[in-house]
Amino acid sequence: MSGGEYLTVPEAAAALGVQAVTIWTAIAEERLPAQVIYGRKVVAKSEVEAYRSRTQPEGMPLKGRPRKQKGGEK
C-alpha cells in the first residue's frame, strides 16, 4: 500500500514516530479520519500531515523520556 495517497496504520505510525496504538486511539477518538479500503484501515497522507501539524508543532521536541544510550556509559 506504500507509494499511494494512503498509509496503513503502521505506516502512519512510522511516519509520525509513534506507536501504532497511538494511531488506533486517534482514529477511535475521531481525531484522525480513516477509511477501510480492501479490508484494511487506511489514513490519507494529507490527514497524517495535518495531524502532525496539530500534535507536533515545528521546533518542538518529541515528548517522552530519552532513550537509554547503548554502551558502557552510565
ChimeraX commands (.cxc) that place a marker at each C-alpha (Angstrom):
marker #1 position 0.00,0.00,0.00 radius 0.5
marker #1 position 3.06,2.27,0.18 radius 0.5
marker #1 position 3.56,4.85,-2.51 radius 0.5
marker #1 position -0.10,5.80,-2.90 radius 0.5
marker #1 position -2.07,8.56,-1.31 radius 0.5
marker #1 position -2.96,6.43,1.72 radius 0.5
marker #1 position -0.96,4.94,4.58 radius 0.5
marker #1 position -1.78,1.89,6.65 radius 0.5
marker #1 position -1.91,2.36,10.41 radius 0.5
marker #1 position 1.65,1.01,10.92 radius 0.5
marker #1 position 2.95,3.22,8.09 radius 0.5
marker #1 position 1.22,6.29,9.56 radius 0.5
marker #1 position 2.70,5.48,12.97 radius 0.5
marker #1 position 6.20,5.18,11.49 radius 0.5
marker #1 position 5.76,8.48,9.61 radius 0.5
marker #1 position 4.83,10.23,12.84 radius 0.5
marker #1 position 7.36,8.44,15.02 radius 0.5
marker #1 position 4.73,6.99,17.34 radius 0.5
marker #1 position 3.39,3.54,18.15 radius 0.5
marker #1 position 0.53,2.09,16.11 radius 0.5
marker #1 position -1.69,2.13,19.21 radius 0.5
marker #1 position -1.44,5.94,19.17 radius 0.5
marker #1 position -2.85,6.00,15.65 radius 0.5
marker #1 position -5.60,3.49,16.52 radius 0.5
marker #1 position -6.56,5.65,19.52 radius 0.5
marker #1 position -6.66,8.82,17.41 radius 0.5
marker #1 position -8.88,7.05,14.88 radius 0.5
marker #1 position -11.20,5.70,17.60 radius 0.5
marker #1 position -11.47,9.18,19.18 radius 0.5
marker #1 position -12.16,10.65,15.70 radius 0.5
marker #1 position -9.11,12.89,15.87 radius 0.5
marker #1 position -7.68,11.22,12.75 radius 0.5
marker #1 position -10.09,10.34,9.93 radius 0.5
marker #1 position -9.61,6.90,8.40 radius 0.5
marker #1 position -11.39,4.64,5.99 radius 0.5
marker #1 position -11.42,0.99,5.04 radius 0.5
marker #1 position -10.08,0.05,1.61 radius 0.5
marker #1 position -9.93,-3.61,0.62 radius 0.5
marker #1 position -10.48,-4.60,4.24 radius 0.5
marker #1 position -7.61,-2.50,5.64 radius 0.5
marker #1 position -7.90,0.65,7.72 radius 0.5
marker #1 position -6.00,3.43,5.96 radius 0.5
marker #1 position -5.37,7.12,6.53 radius 0.5
marker #1 position -4.85,9.71,3.81 radius 0.5
marker #1 position -1.30,11.12,3.73 radius 0.5
marker #1 position -2.74,14.64,3.87 radius 0.5
marker #1 position -4.59,13.73,7.09 radius 0.5
marker #1 position -1.39,12.34,8.61 radius 0.5
marker #1 position 0.42,15.61,7.83 radius 0.5
marker #1 position -2.47,17.66,9.26 radius 0.5
marker #1 position -2.43,15.50,12.40 radius 0.5
marker #1 position 1.34,16.02,12.69 radius 0.5
marker #1 position 0.96,19.80,12.49 radius 0.5
marker #1 position -1.73,19.72,15.20 radius 0.5
marker #1 position 0.16,17.43,17.56 radius 0.5
marker #1 position 3.86,18.05,16.86 radius 0.5
marker #1 position 4.45,21.75,16.16 radius 0.5
marker #1 position 7.69,22.63,14.32 radius 0.5
marker #1 position 10.67,23.14,16.59 radius 0.5
marker #1 position 9.09,21.27,19.49 radius 0.5
marker #1 position 10.97,18.23,20.71 radius 0.5
marker #1 position 9.12,14.94,20.82 radius 0.5
marker #1 position 7.64,14.16,24.22 radius 0.5
marker #1 position 8.76,11.27,26.33 radius 0.5
marker #1 position 11.73,10.01,28.20 radius 0.5
marker #1 position 15.04,9.98,26.31 radius 0.5
marker #1 position 16.18,6.57,25.15 radius 0.5
marker #1 position 18.92,4.81,27.02 radius 0.5
marker #1 position 22.28,5.01,25.33 radius 0.5
marker #1 position 23.91,1.74,24.40 radius 0.5
marker #1 position 27.40,1.07,25.57 radius 0.5
marker #1 position 29.23,1.28,28.88 radius 0.5
marker #1 position 28.22,4.85,29.67 radius 0.5
marker #1 position 26.18,5.24,32.87 radius 0.5
marker link #1:1,2 radius 0.2
marker link #1:2,3 radius 0.2
marker link #1:3,4 radius 0.2
marker link #1:4,5 radius 0.2
marker link #1:5,6 radius 0.2
marker link #1:6,7 radius 0.2
marker link #1:7,8 radius 0.2
marker link #1:8,9 radius 0.2
marker link #1:9,10 radius 0.2
marker link #1:10,11 radius 0.2
marker link #1:11,12 radius 0.2
marker link #1:12,13 radius 0.2
marker link #1:13,14 radius 0.2
marker link #1:14,15 radius 0.2
marker link #1:15,16 radius 0.2
marker link #1:16,17 radius 0.2
marker link #1:17,18 radius 0.2
marker link #1:18,19 radius 0.2
marker link #1:19,20 radius 0.2
marker link #1:20,21 radius 0.2
marker link #1:21,22 radius 0.2
marker link #1:22,23 radius 0.2
marker link #1:23,24 radius 0.2
marker link #1:24,25 radius 0.2
marker link #1:25,26 radius 0.2
marker link #1:26,27 radius 0.2
marker link #1:27,28 radius 0.2
marker link #1:28,29 radius 0.2
marker link #1:29,30 radius 0.2
marker link #1:30,31 radius 0.2
marker link #1:31,32 radius 0.2
marker link #1:32,33 radius 0.2
marker link #1:33,34 radius 0.2
marker link #1:34,35 radius 0.2
marker link #1:35,36 radius 0.2
marker link #1:36,37 radius 0.2
marker link #1:37,38 radius 0.2
marker link #1:38,39 radius 0.2
marker link #1:39,40 radius 0.2
marker link #1:40,41 radius 0.2
marker link #1:41,42 radius 0.2
marker link #1:42,43 radius 0.2
marker link #1:43,44 radius 0.2
marker link #1:44,45 radius 0.2
marker link #1:45,46 radius 0.2
marker link #1:46,47 radius 0.2
marker link #1:47,48 radius 0.2
marker link #1:48,49 radius 0.2
marker link #1:49,50 radius 0.2
marker link #1:50,51 radius 0.2
marker link #1:51,52 radius 0.2
marker link #1:52,53 radius 0.2
marker link #1:53,54 radius 0.2
marker link #1:54,55 radius 0.2
marker link #1:55,56 radius 0.2
marker link #1:56,57 radius 0.2
marker link #1:57,58 radius 0.2
marker link #1:58,59 radius 0.2
marker link #1:59,60 radius 0.2
marker link #1:60,61 radius 0.2
marker link #1:61,62 radius 0.2
marker link #1:62,63 radius 0.2
marker link #1:63,64 radius 0.2
marker link #1:64,65 radius 0.2
marker link #1:65,66 radius 0.2
marker link #1:66,67 radius 0.2
marker link #1:67,68 radius 0.2
marker link #1:68,69 radius 0.2
marker link #1:69,70 radius 0.2
marker link #1:70,71 radius 0.2
marker link #1:71,72 radius 0.2
marker link #1:72,73 radius 0.2
marker link #1:73,74 radius 0.2
view
